[in-house]
């Protein structure tokens, strides 16, 4: 087991951590709640994150959204979050989808995912 995951024990067993590496999670929205979920899942070692957000970071996000920083103002939230996750845990496969979830694209965005948040 990699050193980065040792502190996951005893909350998770080695078998459970291995299972997490095989899971695909779709997170819709990279703001307040979504940003925190993305951060936690990337640090715990989920295998694949598909993050969806059609919005951009604005100054009003700075005080309440984890991935909001002055350098990313005006950038798409999914792209900025994916770039940050790559620096947190480069072993994770991450897809940044720069759009909003709609009735028309929902089936495609959910395809292949084990859980949606």
C-alpha positions in Angstrom: 0.0 0.0 0.0 1.2 3.5 -0.8 2.3 5.7 2.0 -0.4 8.3 1.1 -3.2 5.9 2.0 -1.8 4.4 5.3 -3.8 6.8 7.4 -7.1 5.5 5.8 -6.7 2.5 8.1 -8.6 1.6 10.2 -11.5 3.5 8.6 -11.0 1.4 5.4 -9.3 -2.0 5.0 -6.7 -2.6 2.3 -9.3 -4.5 0.3 -11.8 -1.6 0.5 -9.1 0.8 -0.6 -8.3 -1.4 -3.6 -12.0 -1.5 -4.4 -12.1 2.3 -4.4 -9.4 2.4 -7.0 -11.7 0.6 -9.4 -14.7 2.9 -8.9 -16.0 5.7 -11.1 -17.8 8.7 -9.6 -19.7 11.4 -11.3 -19.9 14.7 -9.4 -22.3 17.3 -10.8 -21.2 20.8 -9.7 -17.7 21.8 -8.6 -18.8 24.6 -6.2 -19.4 24.5 -2.5 -20.5 20.9 -1.9 -19.0 19.4 -5.1 -15.6 21.0 -4.5 -15.4 19.4 -1.1 -16.5 16.0 -2.4 -13.9 16.1 -5.2 -11.2 17.0 -2.8 -12.1 14.2 -0.3 -12.5 11.5 -3.0 -9.2 12.5 -4.7 -7.4 12.3 -1.4 -8.9 9.0 -0.3 -7.9 7.3 -3.6 -11.0 6.9 -5.7 -10.0 5.6 -9.1 -11.9 7.8 -11.6 -13.7 11.2 -11.2 -15.9 12.6 -13.9 -16.7 16.2 -12.8 -19.4 18.2 -14.6 -19.9 22.0 -14.3 -20.7 24.6 -17.0 -20.1 27.5 -14.7 -17.0 29.7 -14.2 -15.5 30.9 -10.9 -16.4 34.4 -9.9 -15.2 36.7 -7.1 -18.3 35.8 -5.1 -17.1 32.2 -4.9 -13.8 33.1 -3.2 -15.1 32.9 0.3 -17.1 29.7 0.0 -15.8 27.3 -2.7 -12.7 25.2 -2.1 -11.3 25.4 -5.6 -12.0 29.1 -6.0 -8.8 31.1 -6.1 -7.9 34.5 -7.6 -5.8 32.9 -10.4 -8.8 30.8 -11.6 -11.4 33.6 -11.7 -13.2 33.4 -15.0 -12.1 29.8 -15.6 -14.5 26.9 -15.9 -15.1 25.2 -12.5 -14.7 21.6 -13.8 -11.4 22.5 -15.6 -10.0 24.3 -12.6 -11.0 21.5 -10.2 -9.4 18.9 -12.5 -6.2 20.8 -12.7 -6.0 21.0 -8.9 -6.8 17.3 -8.4 -4.0 16.5 -10.8 -1.7 18.3 -8.3 -3.3 16.6 -5.3 -3.3 13.0 -6.6 -2.0 12.4 -10.1 -2.9 8.7 -9.9 -6.6 9.5 -10.3 -8.1 9.5 -13.8 -10.2 12.7 -14.0 -12.5 13.9 -16.7 -13.5 17.6 -16.7 -16.8 18.1 -18.5 -17.4 21.8 -19.1 -21.1 21.8 -19.4 -24.2 21.7 -17.3 -26.1 18.5 -16.6 -29.3 18.5 -18.7 -32.0 16.0 -19.6 -30.4 15.7 -23.0 -26.9 14.8 -21.8 -27.7 13.0 -18.6 -27.5 9.5 -19.9 -24.1 10.1 -21.6 -22.7 11.7 -18.4 -23.9 8.9 -16.1 -22.7 6.1 -18.4 -20.1 3.9 -16.8 -20.3 5.6 -13.4 -20.8 3.6 -10.2 -22.3 6.5 -8.2 -23.5 10.1 -8.9 -23.1 12.9 -6.4 
